[in-house]
């Protein structure tokens, strides 16, 4: 089962925008999923709890229909409520062991590790199924995010046996070097949702993985 869960995190990892209009959000996400996004994370920092529940449930149904892994950001209880495939936790979002107790063995737990390789080793020991590093490039979503180096990604790739997600200011152009350095997935917000053609942008990101390691 562990191997099956690990394989679930690969390719374009789409993180939803802060969109309060559920109809618009669903339309945008459908384009991204049909364009090739393999993982969808629901993240909405503007929505209240009832709207988050409504949006997460609707997105879970769409992701399930299209065979896409569905992750909830930050909120273990919401992930449980909507039967998400897993949850993603930042440094301030709670204990991984506690989340595992609530979610059970068969759901994914991801952890943000920023630019801290030792933290990644620790969260994997605690039971994380995948780790995320970044920001690798300046991010308009998190302009104050800590900077991570591509060389660190290459180093942790040799050490870690779990999927690695790269995040932070990623575009199709600069994402290529992250895939070459060992990223299993690219987490994207702005370059996806701000594209004039979301489906084509998703396809372009997905093709970085289909082309294999360019290095």
Residue pairs with C-beta under 8 A, 6 or more apart in sequence:
1 105
1 106
2 129
5 106
5 107
5 108
5 129
6 129
6 130
6 162
6 163
8 39
8 69
8 85
8 108
9 39
9 69
9 108
9 110
9 129
9 130
9 163
9 165
9 184
9 185
10 38
10 39
10 163
10 184
10 185
10 209
11 36
11 37
11 38
11 39
11 185
11 186
11 205
11 206
11 209
12 32
12 36
12 37
12 38
12 39
12 185
12 186
12 188
12 192
12 202
12 205
12 206
12 209
13 37
13 38
13 39
13 41
13 165
13 185
13 186
13 187
13 188
14 29
14 32
14 33
14 37
14 39
14 40
14 41
14 187
14 188
14 192
14 202
15 41
15 43
15 73
15 167
15 187
15 188
15 189
16 25
16 29
16 40
16 41
16 42
16 43
16 44
16 59
16 189
16 193
17 25
17 28
17 44
17 189
17 193
18 43
18 44
18 45
18 46
18 47
19 25
19 28
19 44
20 44
20 46
20 47
20 51
22 51
22 54
22 55
22 58
25 55
25 59
26 58
26 59
26 62
28 193
28 198
29 40
29 59
29 62
30 62
31 198
31 199
31 202
32 40
32 192
32 193
32 198
32 199
32 201
32 202
33 40
33 62
33 63
33 66
33 68
33 202
34 66
34 199
34 202
35 198
35 199
35 200
35 201
35 202
35 203
35 206
36 202
36 203
36 205
36 206
36 207
37 68
37 192
37 202
37 205
37 206
38 68
38 69
38 185
38 206
39 68
39 69
39 70
39 71
39 185
40 59
40 63
40 68
40 69
40 70
40 71
41 71
41 72
41 73
41 88
41 187
42 52
42 55
42 56
42 59
42 70
42 71
42 72
42 73
42 84
43 73
43 74
44 51
44 52
44 55
47 55
52 75
52 78
53 78
53 81
53 82
56 72
56 78
56 81
56 82
56 84
57 81
57 82
59 70
60 70
60 82
60 83
60 84
62 68
63 69
63 70
63 85
64 70
69 85
69 86
69 108
70 84
70 85
70 86
71 79
71 84
71 85
71 86
71 87
71 88
71 108
71 110
72 78
72 79
72 82
72 84
72 86
72 87
72 88
73 87
73 88
74 87
74 88
74 89
74 90
74 93
75 87
76 87
76 89
76 94
76 98
76 99
76 102
76 103
77 102
78 84
79 86
79 87
79 103
79 107
80 102
80 103
84 107
85 107
85 108
86 103
86 107
86 108
86 109
86 110
86 129
87 99
87 103
87 107
87 108
87 109
87 110
88 109
88 110
88 111
88 112
88 132
89 96
89 99
89 109
89 110
89 111
89 112
90 111
90 112
91 112
91 114
91 119
95 126
96 109
96 111
96 123
96 126
96 127
96 128
97 126
97 127
99 109
100 109
100 127
103 109
108 129
108 130
109 127
109 128
109 129
110 128
110 129
110 130
110 131
110 132
110 165
111 119
111 120
111 123
111 128
111 130
111 131
111 132
112 131
112 132
113 119
113 120
113 123
113 131
113 132
113 133
114 133
114 134
114 145
114 146
114 148
115 133
115 134
115 146
115 147
115 148
115 149
115 152
117 152
117 155
117 156
117 159
120 131
120 133
120 156
120 160
121 159
121 160
123 131
124 131
124 160
124 161
124 162
128 162
129 162
129 163
130 162
130 163
130 164
130 165
130 184
130 185
131 156
131 160
131 162
131 163
131 164
131 165
132 164
132 165
132 166
132 167
132 187
133 148
133 152
133 153
133 156
133 164
133 165
133 166
133 167
134 145
134 148
134 166
134 167
134 168
134 187
135 142
135 145
135 146
135 147
135 148
135 167
135 168
135 169
136 147
136 148
136 149
136 150
136 153
136 166
136 167
136 168
136 169
136 170
136 174
136 178
137 168
137 169
137 170
137 171
137 174
138 168
138 169
139 145
139 167
139 168
139 169
139 190
140 169
140 190
141 189
141 190
142 168
145 168
148 168
150 177
150 178
150 181
151 181
153 164
153 166
153 178
153 181
153 182
153 183
154 181
154 182
156 164
156 182
157 164
157 181
157 182
158 182
163 184
163 185
164 182
164 183
164 184
164 185
165 183
165 184
165 185
165 186
165 187
166 175
166 178
166 183
166 185
166 186
166 187
167 186
167 187
167 188
169 190
170 178
170 186
170 187
170 188
170 191
171 191
172 191
172 201
172 204
172 205
172 208
175 186
175 188
175 205
175 208
176 208
176 214
178 186
179 186
179 208
179 209
179 213
179 214
180 213
180 214
180 215
181 215
186 205
186 208
188 205
191 201
191 205
192 198
192 201
192 202
192 205
195 201
